Amino acid sequence: MSALVVEGLDVDLGGRPVLRDVRLRVDHGELVGLVGPNGAGKTTLLRSVLALIRSRSGRVLVAGVPSRPGRSAVGYVPQRHEFAWEFPVSVEQAVLSGRTGRIGLLRRPGVADWRAAAEAIDRVRLGDLRGRPVGELSGGQRQRVLVARALALEPELLLLDEPFTGLDLPTQELLGDLFTGLAAEGKALLMTTHDLIGAMSSCTRLILLNQRVVAEGTPAELRDPQVWIRTFGVSERSPLLRIVQAG
């Protein structure tokens, strides 16, 4: 059974079509890159998987079950600006908050919750900063907090929204190794990214999206420049095509 199946998904926002007849799947053990131009609907697709946006038609299945808000099987790493970094909490408290849906708003975290948070913090190599206020962290450290927060939920499906944007190379490498390692352990990951070189080298498959799925396949199967031209609306002289063919 696939970790994620999207069938015939149509989404409108503000009366404007954003996604049309989107069909895709992500299996356990896959790191799937979702690529496309700005405004292609990538973030909207992730939020639709989380059932945070109402669809016009179609359905989203997570582990064979229709998606619903707060589903514990899905971990979500938003873009950094979506988190309230000025809130006075420590790294450990921020990561533990990722389990709120499982714990409940009025219940105190138990031993299993603290253990899951500690393991997630160690996995992103922030163990020496677990007591530091999140407002004092660098951009790369903040991104690792968001990843740990999602991992603390112990999800089978992980959604990543532009996880490498604005990061230095060592942090990109650390997170890239983490994501490929999670896929090797049998987790399913769907990642939006503008880093085409990284996606071509690390992703199991790529899905090219521009309101609808234009093409999908392994990086080796997506060498045809025409599918990239249709997805990004570029000319045949675009440097993007050289990146794709070199990758």
N, C-alpha and C positions, 0 to 999 in steps of 0.2 A: 504494500500500500504506500502511495506517495505521501510525503509529509505535507505537501501543499498542492492543491489542484484548483485552478481558476478556470471557469467555464463560461464563455459568452458574456464577460463582464462589461457593462456599459455604465459610465458614471458621468453625470453632469454637475458642474459647480457654477452657481450664479447664472443658470440658464445656458451655460456654454458647455459643449461636449468636450470632455477631457480624456475619457477612455472609451473605446469602441470595440466590442466583440473580442476582448482580450482573453486568450486561451493559453495557459501555460501550466507547467508542473515543476516541482522541485522534489527530488527524491532524497532519502537518507544517504549520507555520504557524499553529497554534492555541495560545492561552492559555486553558485550560479551568479554571474554578473549581469545586472540589468543596466543597459546603457542606452543613451539617447540624448537629444539636445535639451536645453532648458525649455521647460513647458511641455515636455513630452508626456507627462503624467506619471513619472516614476514614483515620486513621493505619494501621490494620490493612490497609486496602486498599493503601496505598502500600508497606507492607512485604511484602504478598503479591506485588505487581508485582516487587519486588526478590528474590523467592523466599527471603525470610528467615523466612517463616511458611508452614507446610505447610497446604495447602487440603484440605478434605474432598472437594470435587469441583469440576469446571470447569477452565478453563485460562487462562493469560495468555500472550499473544504479543507480543513486542517486535520490531518490524520483521519480522513474519511468523515468528519463531522462538520456541519456548517459552522463557520466562524461566528464568534460572538464577542462582545467587548469584555476585556479582562481575562480572556482565555489563558489558562496557566501554561499551556504547551507552547506558547509563542513568546520569545524574548525580542525586545525592540530597542535598537540603538538609534535615537533620533540625531539630528544635526545638533551641534553643541549649543547653538544660540537658543534652542528650545528648552534648555534646562535653566532653572533659577539659581545661578551660581552665587548670587548675593545672599542666599538664605543661609543662616548660621548653623550649618551642620558639618560634621566631620566626614571624611572619606568613608569610614565604616558605616555611619548613619545613612549616607546617601546610597551606598550599595545595598544596605539592608532594606531601604525603601522599595527596592525592586521586587520584594516579596510581599508587598502590602496586599495585593490581590489575593494571595494565597493565605496570608495571616488573617486578614480582615481588619477593618479600620479601628475597631474598638478592642482588639485583642493584642496582648503583648507577644513579641517574638519569643519562640522557644529555642531549645538547644539546637534543633535541626536548622532553624533559620539563621542563627548566629554562625553555625558551622558552614552553611552554604555561602554566606557572605564572606567569611574568612577565606574559604577556598577560592572564591572568585577574585578577591583582592590579590591573593598570592599568585593567581594565574596570570594576572596582568602586571605583576611585579610592582605592586604598590604597598607591599607589606610594611615597609619602613615609614609609610606616610598615612597609615590607617587612622591616626588620630588628628591629622591636620585638617583645618577648615578648608572646604572645597574652594572658597573664594581666593585662597592663597596659591592655588595650583597654576601651573603653566598650561598652555593649550593642549600639549600632548598628554599631560597628566589628567586633565579633565576628560579627554577622549577615552582614556583608559578607565576612568571612573564609570563612564556611561556603558562601556563594554562590560565591566564587572557587574554593574547593576543589572544588566540583562542576563548575564550568566548566573547570577545568584538565584534566579528563578528556576534554574536547571531545565531549560527548555529543550524540546526536540527540534523546534524550528526557530531560527534566529534571523531577524530582519535587520539589515544594516543600511542606514541612509547616509551615503557619502562619508564613510568612516575615516578616509584618509585626507580629507580637505584641510589644508592649512597646517599639516603636521610636518615635522622634520623627518629626514630619512631614517634615522634609527627607530623612531616611533612607528613609522610606516612599516618598517621591516619587522618589528616586534609584533605588531597587530596582524600583519600578513601571515607570519608564521603561525600565530595563534589560530587564525581562521582556517588555514589549510589543515592544521592539526585537529581542530574540531570536526572538520569534514571527514578526516581519516578515522575519527572515533565513531562515525556514524551519524553525526548531527547533520541537519539540513540548513543551509545558509543561502539567503537571497540578499544580494548586495547591490545597491545603486552606486555607481561610480563614474567619475569623469576621467579616471586614470586608465586610459585604454592600454597603455603598455603593461601596467600591472595586471589588468584584467586578462589580457591575452596570455600572460605568462603563468597566472595562478589559478584562474577559474576553470572549473570542470566544463562548464558550458557558458555561453553568452546568449542573452535575449536582447535583441535590438527592438526598442520600443519608440514609437512616435504616434501616440493615441491608440494605436493597435500594434500587435506584434508584427514587425516587418520580416524578421528572420530569426532563427535560433539554431544553435549547433555548437560543436566544439570550436575553439579558436581556429583549428586547422581547417574546419569545414566552412569558415566564413571569410574566405580570401577574395570572393567575388566583389570587386569595388562597387558594383551597382547596388548591392544591398545597403552599403554604407552611404552611398549617395542618396538613396531614397530615404534612409533613416534621418540623416543629418541635413539634407538639402544642400550639400556642398557640390562644388564643381569637380570635374575629373582632374584638375590641377591641385586639389586640396592636399596640404601636408598630412591630413588625417589618413589619406589612403596609403601614403608611404609608411606611416606608423603601423597600419593594419597588415600590410604586406611584409613588412620587416619583422613583425612579431611572430 
